[in-house]
Amino acid sequence: MVTHKGGCHCGRVRFELDAPEVLALVQCNCSICSMQGFLHHVVSRDRFRLISGADVLTEYTFGTGVAKHPFCSVCGIRSFYQPRAFPEGISVNVNCLDPGTVKDMKVTRTFDGLNWEESVQDGEYVPSS
């Protein structure tokens, strides 16, 4: 495990997470992930720390409201969120990680978010680490 750092485009939101040097990613085809180009690495909450920017985060929810999608109110970037399929965890957009600590990353799973209920019932969703 290493500590990866990341944040939003303007730098006001900063976070850290503890994860392997080689990241296993989940790619989702739901509307919000597809439109935003979000590539997921999911960790338990105890491995994620918001360092700064809580004061500029705005939260977006839709559908059931279980997923919480905070984004920077200054630059608009959603660098992490609470996923509906794993509300006790945090999904980090690996595109928002700082360079230097990730040795490699590979999409190891796809998630059919367009058919969310069926996918979760089939056990398709599993956190990244």
N, C-alpha and C positions, 0 to 999 in steps of 0.2 A: 504494500500500500504506500502511496505517496499523496501529498497534499497538492491538489490542482487548484489553481486560482482562475477566476474569470469575472465577467461582468457585462454590462451593457455597452453600447456604442459610445456614449458620452462619458462613461467612467464613473457616474454617480452611484450606480448599483455595483457592488463588488461582493463576491462570495468565495468560499473555499469548500472543497469537498475532498474526502479521503476515498481513494479508489485506486485500482491497479494502474500500472504504467501503460498496459495494453487494455484499451477500453472495448467492451462488448456493447454494441449499439442496437437499438430497436428503431426500426423505421415504421411509421404509422401512416396510413392512407386516409385518415379522417380529414374533414374539411379544414380545420384550423391548422393541423400539423402540415398538411400538404401546402396550404397557402403560405405558411410562414417558413417552410423549409426546415422544420424542427427535427433534429436527429437526437434521439433520447439516450442518455445513460442514466439509469434510475438507481438511487441509493436510498437507504433508510435515513430518516430524519436526523439521527444522531451522527451521521457522517457528512452532514451539510451545515454550513454556517454562513448566515448573511452577515457580512462585515460592515457594509455601509449602504445607504440608499433607501432604508425603510421609509423615510419621509417623502421620497419621490415615487414610490410604487403606487400604481393604480391597479385595482383588481377587476378582471373581467370574468364573468361566469355565464354559462348558457345551459340549455337543456335541463338536466337534473340539478345543476348547481353544485355537485360534489367536487368536480375539478375546479381548482382555483388557479386562475391565470394572471399572476401579477406581471405588470410590464412597467418600464420606466416611463413616467409621464413627460419626461424631457425629450428623449430620443425615440421612444416607442418600442424598444427592443424587449422581447420576452425571453429572458435568458434561463429561466427555470420555472417550474410550476408544480402544483400538487395534482397528480394524475387521478382520474376517476377510478381507474382499475387498481390502483395501489395508493389509496389516500394517506396511508401511514408513511409514505415515502416522498421523495422529491425527484422529479425528472429534470435533468440539466440538459440544455441544448449544447452539445459539444462544440458547435460553431462559435460559442461565446467563451470558450476556454482560452486562456493565455497560452502562447507557445512556450515550449521548453520542458514540460513535464510529461507530456503524452508521447510514449514511444511508438505506439501504433493504435489504430482504431479500425474496427471492422463491424459492418452490419451483420449481426449473427442471427437476428430474428426480424421478421416483419409482423406487424399487427394489423389485422383488418378492422380498423376503426370505423369504417363505413358501415360495418355490420357488428357493432360493438357488443350488443347483448349476446349474440350467437358466438362470437369469438371468445368472450369471457367464459361462457358456459362450457365451451369446448376445452377450456384450460389453456387457450392459446397465449394469454398474457402472463408473462413471468418477468419480474424485475431483472435488470441487467446484472446487478451484483448485490 
